[in-house]
Amino acid sequence: PISREPEAYDNWQKIVLSTVTLLDAFAEKSVLFLGAIAPSLRFEPLQEVAEGQGWRQKELESIPCQLKFRDLNALAFTLKNGTLVLTQEDYSLCLLEADLCVAMAGTATEQFVGLGKPAIAMPGNGPQYTAAFAEAQTRLLGPSLILVEQPEEVAQVVQIGRASCRERV
């Protein structure tokens, strides 16, 4: 969501809402969301937002996941067909294992795209990840970063990309 308070918590609300729409769009699949959270942020506000959208906390060990998290304080949640893991120590694992990024950050988004992976971003209310910053970042990263206005649009973009990939195969 970004590394600084209070903007990170506002951004997190948008990101979590996008996860809920993605779960609905991909109801036939198990979906794993990895939240790479800056160590400067507190988990409690992030947890409250997730639980407010219906995510329920589970023990990380009880989550059916093949990934090996080093973070002993990582939090895990489930909702419908999805699992959400928040970690502050496994950033590289998140970068390497994720197929797609829903981001509202500068450098972290650029690192993800630098690995050749697509990202979807939404402008925040600032002062860091503003609409102007997000638009400038799309010029820097080109078609690897898709900018949407609302969280509900994330699932639409992913479905369009999924259909486009099927057509090319």
MOVEN-V103643 format. One record per residue. N is the residue number from 0. PHI is phi in degrees with one decimal (* if undefined). PSI is psi in whole degrees, 0 to 359 (* if undefined). D_CENTER is the distance of its C-alpha to the mean C-alpha in whole Angstrom. Layout:
# MOVEN-V103643
n/phi/psi/d_center
N/PHI/PSI/D_CENTER
N/PHI/PSI/D_CENTER
This chain:
# MOVEN-V103643
n/phi/psi/d_center
0/*/338/8
1/133.7/173/11
2/-102.3/353/14
3/-114.1/141/16
4/-78.9/157/17
5/-85.5/354/18
6/-56.8/323/15
7/-58.6/321/12
8/-71.8/324/13
9/-66.0/317/14
10/-63.4/322/10
11/-60.5/323/9
12/-58.5/317/11
13/-66.2/318/10
14/-63.9/316/6
15/-63.4/319/8
16/-60.4/322/10
17/-65.7/328/8
18/-65.1/321/7
19/-64.2/318/11
20/-69.0/327/12
21/-66.8/320/11
22/-60.7/318/13
23/-65.5/321/16
24/-70.9/332/16
25/-121.1/48/15
26/-61.5/337/18
27/-84.7/357/20
28/-120.8/156/17
29/-85.7/131/16
30/-120.7/132/12
31/-112.4/123/10
32/-107.2/130/7
33/-112.3/119/7
34/-102.7/104/6
35/-85.6/104/8
36/-105.4/130/10
37/-58.8/139/13
38/-59.9/341/16
39/-74.6/348/18
40/-94.8/153/16
41/-92.2/141/17
42/-70.4/327/15
43/-55.2/310/17
44/-64.0/326/16
45/-67.0/318/12
46/-63.1/317/14
47/-60.3/318/16
48/-64.8/313/14
49/-60.5/313/12
50/-65.5/328/16
51/-65.8/337/17
52/-96.5/6/15
53/104.1/353/16
54/-68.7/139/14
55/-118.9/130/17
56/-67.9/139/17
57/-132.4/163/19
58/-71.2/135/20
59/-55.8/323/18
60/-65.8/337/21
61/-87.9/355/22
62/-84.0/128/18
63/-73.6/95/19
64/-146.1/135/17
65/-84.4/349/19
66/-75.8/147/17
67/-105.8/103/19
68/-86.1/134/17
69/-85.6/334/19
70/-70.5/108/18
71/-71.7/344/21
72/-101.3/7/19
73/-58.6/146/15
74/-109.8/142/15
75/-124.7/144/14
76/-138.3/155/14
77/-130.2/152/15
78/-158.9/125/15
79/48.5/241/17
80/-95.1/18/16
81/-122.9/158/13
82/-128.7/137/12
83/-124.6/126/9
84/-120.2/127/10
85/-105.9/127/10
86/-137.8/146/12
87/-112.2/0/14
88/-123.5/354/16
89/-116.5/43/14
90/-59.2/313/12
91/-63.2/323/14
92/-62.0/316/14
93/-61.3/315/10
94/-59.9/314/11
95/-74.3/325/14
96/-89.6/336/13
97/-74.3/146/9
98/-94.5/336/11
99/-150.7/148/8
100/-120.9/132/5
101/-107.0/111/4
102/-132.1/156/6
103/-142.7/55/9
104/-146.7/163/10
105/-86.5/279/14
106/-61.0/318/14
107/-60.6/318/11
108/-64.2/317/10
109/-64.9/323/14
110/-64.1/318/14
111/-63.6/310/11
112/-63.6/327/13
113/-61.2/339/16
114/-85.6/4/16
115/83.8/23/16
116/-113.1/147/13
117/-79.9/152/12
118/-133.7/149/9
119/-120.0/134/9
120/-128.9/153/9
121/-127.7/138/11
122/-68.8/145/14
123/-99.5/190/14
124/-94.6/11/17
125/80.1/178/18
126/-86.5/350/20
127/-89.8/294/17
128/-92.1/73/15
129/-84.9/171/17
130/-59.7/319/18
131/-65.1/318/21
132/-64.7/314/18
133/-60.2/318/16
134/-66.2/319/19
135/-63.0/322/20
136/-66.3/326/17
137/-66.6/327/17
138/-67.1/322/21
139/-68.8/315/20
140/-95.8/351/18
141/63.8/214/19
142/-69.1/354/18
143/-73.0/342/15
144/-119.6/120/13
145/-105.9/127/14
146/-99.2/128/14
147/-121.1/161/14
148/-90.4/326/15
149/-129.3/152/14
150/-56.9/326/11
151/-64.4/339/13
152/-78.1/342/14
153/-59.2/311/10
154/-61.8/322/12
155/-62.0/316/15
156/-63.4/317/14
157/-65.3/318/13
158/-65.3/321/16
159/-63.9/316/18
160/-63.5/322/17
161/-64.9/316/18
162/-65.6/320/21
163/-63.7/320/22
164/-65.3/321/21
165/-63.2/321/23
166/-65.4/328/26
167/-81.4/340/26
168/-77.1/*/27
